[in-house]
Amino acid sequence: MAAIGVHFGYTCACVAIFKDGRADVVANDAGDRVTPAVVAYRDTEQIVGIAAKQGLVRNAANTVVKVKQVLGRSYDDPETQTHKSQTKCQVVNREEKPYYEITVGEHPEYVAPEDAAKLIFHKMKETAQSALGSDVTEAVITVPFEFAHAQKQALREAAEAAGFHVLRLIHEPAAALLAYNISHDCPSGRSHFLVYKLGGTSLSVTVLQITGGLFRVLNTHTDHNIGGEGFTLALAQHLAAEFKRTFKHDVTSNARAMLKLMNGADMAKHSLSSLGSANCFVDSLHDGIDFECNLVSASLGYTVSAGPELDVLHSLQCAATERSVLRL
């Protein structure tokens, strides 16, 4: 059995098999090629993926999101403190390491980030096995270029705890080139490539050199102010403006209402990636008022004004439909 590839991102995860000369990302049980990297804890079970994300409004205090941000980090690490300030799930200090405090029973439980990551990896394992019709153990896992040794080790341990035998960790830019089988385009000589990755929380741009099949990173830069969540927020703010225009209520200061709009905006964005229009419906958004809005992808760049995110999306969207690798 050939190894599979797993990408574990800040907001989503996916699994791929190599088929017909290129990497083929397989669909999960919901028919989506990406699975939200979200874990929800309930009385008798843990839920991973879209169901966990959809239940975030009612179960935010017991739902882990962006766990990759704290993997392998100490409690005092600035990234951990940023994560703590942004998540609704309480992060506490236990032996100088971050833990999630989960309160689903009479007594709180403390979950290590690696344990939450293990559940996401296990979901990826199930997705691969369902697609291949056989057991899967060997895997290659992508990691950000800037990950330190401790973070890589934590990711590896979480994958192994989920039942994977990790053959290798590959930097994400190099994995993009391998996914398109580009290393074989230049068996001799020297070529340069620009790889960009527009993820859920950041935009990374990397210049790589390939010489005789060997990869070398010449330079890389990551902007943490641009990502898919920025597009979702911009869309949610647009929906809030539409609700205010129609019903004369401003919901931007209502955290629960905005979380509902973020969920609705995220689902609409997902639909707009393949369709020309999408309907966004939010049940009981404010004072029992249901909100419905039809969104057309062609007009979003003009109706939503929320900083540089949409400008970047407009610049990249044509190239993104082709591939995320450009030859220099």
N, C-alpha and C positions, 0 to 999 in steps of 0.2 A: 504494500500500500504506500503510495507516494505521500509526502508530507503536505500539509495544508498551510496556508498563510493566515495569520490573524493580525488585524489592526485593532488596537485598543486605544480609543481616543478619549478626549476629555468629555465629550458629550455623546458619542456614538461608538459602536464597535461593529466590525464586520469580519467575515471569514471568506477566503477565496481558495479555489483549486486551480491548478494549471491545466488548461484545456485548449486544444486547437491553436497552440502557439502563443497563448496569452493567458493572463490571470482572469478567471471568471468568478466574480463575487456572487455567492449563492444567496438565495432568498431565505428568510426565516419563516416561521409558521404563520406569520401575518402577511407574507408575500412581499415584504420589504427587504431590500438588500443591505440596509443598515439597521442596527438595533440600538435603541437608546441605552447608554451606559448608566442606567438608573436602577437602583435596588430599593424596593419598598419592603419594610418589615411589618408583619401583621401578627396576630395572636398565635397562629399555628403554622404560618408559612412565610417564605420570602418570595417576592415576585420580582422578576427581572424583565426589563424591556418596556414595550409600549404601554402595557397595562399599569406598570409602576409609574410611568410618566403621566399617564392620564389621571391617576389617582393622587397626583401631587397636591392638588388644591385641598383635599380633605385630610391628607396624611403627610403633610410636609415635614412635620417634626420627626417622623420616623422613615424618611425617604432620603437615601444617600445619592447625591449627584456629584459629578466631577471628581470622583475619588482618585483619579490619576494625578490630580494636582497635589495630593499629600502622600502618595506612595513613596516610601523610603525616606521621608523627611522627619525631622524632629519637631516637637511641639513648638519650639521657639523660632523655627524657620519662618522667614517673612512670607513665603508662599502659603504655609500652613495658616498663618494669622490672616492672610487675605481670604483664604478659603473659609475660615471660621466666621469672618464678618459677612460673607456672602450667602452661606447656606442656612436654611431653616432648621436643619438637623444639628443638634448641639454637639460641638466638638470640645472634648475635655482632655486634660493632661493626665496621663497615667504612665509613670516611669519615664517621663520626658518624651513620650511619644503621643501622637494624636489618636484619640479613639472617639467613635460616635456613641453618644448616649441614646439608647433606644428605650422607649417607655411604652411597651405594648401590653405588659402584664402588671402584676402588683409591684414588682421590683424592677428597677432599670437594668438593662443589659448593656455591656460595653463591647462594641464591635471594632476590631482593628481594620484599617483601610484594606489590608491584604485579604481579609476575609470577605469583604464586600466585592473586591476585585475578583476573587476566586469564583463567586457566583456568576459574574459576568462572563468569565472565561468558560465556565461550565455551560452557560447558555450558548456560547459560540461552538463548543464541542458538540452539543446536541444538534445545532443547526447544520454543521458539517456532516454529521452522521446521518441525519435525515436526508440530506441531498445525495450522499454517496451510497446509502443503503448498507453501510458496514461500519464497524468500530473505527475510531480515529484516535491515534495517540501522538504521532509525531507532528510537530508544528514548528514553523518559523514565525517569529513575532517581530513586528516593527516597533522601533522606539525613536523618540525625537533625538535629533543630533546632539542637543544640549543636555540630555539626561546624564546625570552623574552615575558613578558606579553603584551607589546605594539604591538609587531609583531603578536602575536596570535590574539589580538583584531582587528587589521587592516585586517587580513585575514578573520576573522569571519564577520566583517562588509561588506567587499567586497562580500562575499558569500550571505549574507542576502540582499544586494542591488540587487543582481542578481535574487532574488526570492526564495532562499533556506531558510528553517528553519533549522538552524544548531543544531542538537541534541547534538553533542559532538565533541571536538577536541581530536584526538588520536595521540600520538607520533608515528613517522614512524616505529621504530623498533617493537613496540607492534602491530601496524597494520599489519606488515608482518606475525607475529605469528598468529594473528586472521584470516588472509586471508587463511592460511593453516589449520585452525581449530586446531592448536596445543595445545591451552589451555585446550582442552578436553582430550588430551592424558595423562594428569597427574592430575586427579581430587584430588588426595591426594599425600602426599609426596612432594619432592622437585626436580626440574629439572633445568638444565642450558642450555641456547642456545646462539649461536653466530649468530648474524644477520649482514649481510653486504649489503650495498646498493651502487651500482655503478651508480651514476646519471650522469647528463650532465656536472656538474662542480666540483663534488667532490666524494670521496669514504669515506663512513662512516662504521665503524665497532663497534658493540655494543654487550655487554654481558648482558643477562637478566636472571633473576631467576624467576621461576614460582613455587609458593607454594599454593596448593589448589585453583588454578585458579586466584591467585593474581600475578600481574606482578611487578617486581622490577628491575630497571636498576642498574647494578653493576658498569659498566664503559662504556664509549663510547669515540671514537676518530674519528675526521673527517680530512681527508687530502684534502685540496682545490687545490692541484696541480695535482690531478688525476681525470679524468672524461671523459665522452663521447666526449666533445669538444676537449680534448687533442688528442683523437684518430682521430677525424676529421682533426685537424691541421696537425698531422703527415701524414695522407693520402694526404692532400692538398700539403704539402711540397714534398712528393714523386711525385705527379703529376707535380708540378713545375719543379722538376729535370728532369722528363721525357720530358717535353716540351722543356727545355733547351738543352737536349741531342739531340732531334730531329730537332729543329728549330733554335738552337744557340741563343735564346733570354732568358734572365733572367728576370722573372716577379715577383720575390719575393719582390721587392721594389715598385711594382705597387699595391696600395691598392685596386683599383677596380678589377684588374685581380685576386688578391688573394681572394677577396670576392666571385668572380665567381667560383674559384676553391674550396673554402670552401663549397659553395652550391652544386657543383657537387660531391665533396667528401662525403658530408653528405647523398645525395641521394644514392650514390654507397654503402656507409656503411649500409644504411637501407636495401638495396637489399641483401648485403652479409650476413645479419643476418639470412636469410632463404635460400639463394642460394649459390652455389659454386663459381659463377663468376658474374661479373656485368660490364656493359659497361658505361663508363663515357664520356659524350659529353658536351663540352663547346663551345657555339657559339661565334665567334669573340673574342677569349681570348686576343690576342695582335696583333696590326697592321692588323686587319681583318682576322687573321689566326684562323680557327676553330681547336679545339683540341679534339682528341678522344683517349681513352685509355681503354683497357680491363684489369680488375682487377680480380685476382683469390685469394680467401680467404686463401687457403692453403699456399700461398707463401708470404703473406703480412708481416708476422713476420720476414721474412728474407730480403725482399726488402726495407722495411721501417725501418729506424733507427732514432728514435726521443725521446730518453730518456726512463723513466721508465714506461710510460703509456702502451706500448705494452707488456712489460714484465708482468705487472699486469693482462692485459687482457688475455694473454696466460695462466696464472696461474688460473684464475677464470672461463674461458669460459666453461670448462667441468661441473663444479659445477653449473654454472649459468643456464645451460639447464635443470637442475633438479629443484632447488629451491634456494632461497636466505637465507635459514635458516638451520643451522647445529646444531645438538644436541651434547653437550659436555659431 
